[in-house]
Amino acid sequence: MSSPHEDYRKPYGLDRDHPRVVIACRVMKSEIDALLPEDAPIEVHYLDQNLHRTPERMRRMIEGKIAEVAGYAAHIVLGYGLCSNGVVGTRALKQEICIPRVHDCIALMLGSRQAYHDAFKARAGTYYLTPGWVAEEKDPLGMLENEYVPKMGRQDAEWGLREELKHYTHIVLIGGRGKDREKLRKRAKDNAGFLGMQFEEVEGSDRYFRKLLFGPYDPADFVCVPAGGKIPQKPFLQK
């Protein structure tokens, strides 16, 4: 039976010795792994999901991984968005490099740039949670307990978190399929209750993740630069 993505090897001559290498944030691991065929000439490397908080370190870590695979990769794709400009200036010296033309992973989770734009236009005050963020306790409650309270004590930490998120009105959980669905839903509801926000849940879509793995890497959805070129900021800021 032929694959719906049977042509994805052709533009780059992919094979087991020269695979497409995807370097992605670990927050997207479950979504990417669920789509990756066992026999696909695609190799995925996951990096720590806290890198978006230190943009300069993000670029160094990504380029370090690029250097590791440069000797055999046919093509490199980044599973990131602009991420606080953390990808700006990143380059691969030997391969073309492509990256989704999004600001963060929410557009990937929702399935398209347009879906994210429509959701933001409909209600800007939405704080999204994904299975990856919840699993790693990078949700507001996780950040409160693991980072804020140890640094400033509970009273100041709770005040700081509420102040930081005071313009949000809704907590929306994206995805959450599988055996952990109820656990994810409960955690998202706990966040909403603690912060006095309304809770909602949406299924999301794997459409953008399929493009990330299999292409096509068209300019509407991806920024691609040739070998030696640096990822620019401007295309991410354009509609």
MOFENFEN-V256864 format. One record per residue. N is the residue number from 1. PHI is phi in whole degrees, -180 to 180 (* if undefined). NEAR is the number of other C-alpha atoms within 8 Angstrom. Layout:
BEGIN
N PHI NEAR
N PHI NEAR
END
This chain:
BEGIN
1 * 2
2 -76 4
3 -83 5
4 -66 4
5 -116 6
6 -62 7
7 -93 5
8 -69 9
9 -76 9
10 -62 7
11 -63 5
12 -120 7
13 62 8
14 -68 12
15 -155 8
16 -62 8
17 -84 6
18 -134 11
19 -82 14
20 -75 13
21 -109 14
22 -106 13
23 -112 14
24 -134 13
25 -68 12
26 -64 10
27 -62 9
28 -103 10
29 -58 11
30 -64 8
31 -69 9
32 -71 10
33 -60 7
34 -66 6
35 -101 7
36 -86 9
37 -64 5
38 -63 4
39 -95 4
40 -74 7
41 -79 10
42 -131 11
43 -115 8
44 -117 8
45 -121 8
46 -108 9
47 -113 9
48 -54 7
49 -83 8
50 -84 6
51 -64 9
52 -65 10
53 -85 6
54 -132 9
55 -53 13
56 -67 7
57 -67 9
58 -57 12
59 -61 13
60 -65 8
61 -67 9
62 -65 10
63 -66 11
64 -64 8
65 -69 9
66 -59 10
67 -63 9
68 -66 7
69 -103 9
70 -60 11
71 -75 6
72 -136 8
73 -69 12
74 -83 12
75 -161 11
76 -123 14
77 -126 13
78 -101 11
79 -92 12
80 -143 12
81 -112 12
82 -61 14
83 48 11
84 55 8
85 68 8
86 -66 13
87 -96 13
88 -64 11
89 93 8
90 -67 10
91 -149 11
92 -116 15
93 -77 8
94 -115 7
95 -131 13
96 -65 11
97 -129 14
98 -123 12
99 -146 13
100 -55 12
101 -88 13
102 -134 12
103 -82 10
104 -156 10
105 -75 9
106 -64 8
107 -62 13
108 -63 14
109 -65 15
110 -81 12
111 109 13
112 -170 12
113 -65 11
114 -67 6
115 -62 10
116 -68 11
117 -60 8
118 -65 8
119 -66 9
120 -67 10
121 -65 7
122 -70 6
123 -160 7
124 -70 8
125 -87 9
126 -113 11
127 -105 9
128 -91 9
129 -120 12
130 -119 11
131 -54 12
132 -65 11
133 -64 11
134 -68 13
135 -60 8
136 -96 6
137 57 9
138 -103 10
139 -79 10
140 -54 8
141 -66 9
142 -66 10
143 -63 11
144 -59 12
145 -73 9
146 -90 8
147 -124 9
148 -73 12
149 -61 13
150 -60 8
151 -87 6
152 -134 8
153 84 9
154 -66 8
155 -61 6
156 -67 9
157 -65 12
158 -66 10
159 -62 8
160 -63 8
161 -65 10
162 -64 9
163 -66 7
164 -63 7
165 -109 7
166 -65 7
167 -88 6
168 -89 10
169 -118 11
170 -135 12
171 -104 16
172 -122 13
173 -91 15
174 -100 14
175 82 11
176 87 12
177 -76 6
178 92 5
179 -68 5
180 -92 8
181 -58 9
182 -66 7
183 -63 7
184 -64 12
185 -62 10
186 -62 8
187 -64 9
188 -63 14
189 -66 10
190 -62 8
191 -61 12
192 -63 13
193 -64 9
194 -63 7
195 -93 7
196 70 7
197 -107 11
198 -84 9
199 -105 11
200 -141 8
201 -138 8
202 -129 8
203 -74 7
204 76 9
205 -155 9
206 -99 11
207 -59 8
208 -71 11
209 -65 12
210 -64 10
211 -65 10
212 -61 12
213 -82 11
214 -115 8
215 80 9
216 -74 6
217 -101 11
218 -76 7
219 -60 7
220 -68 5
221 -117 11
222 -137 11
223 -104 12
224 -121 11
225 -127 10
226 -72 8
227 -52 11
228 90 9
229 -81 9
230 -103 10
231 -65 12
232 -88 7
233 -87 9
234 -53 6
235 -60 8
236 -72 10
237 -91 6
238 -91 5
239 -74 3
END
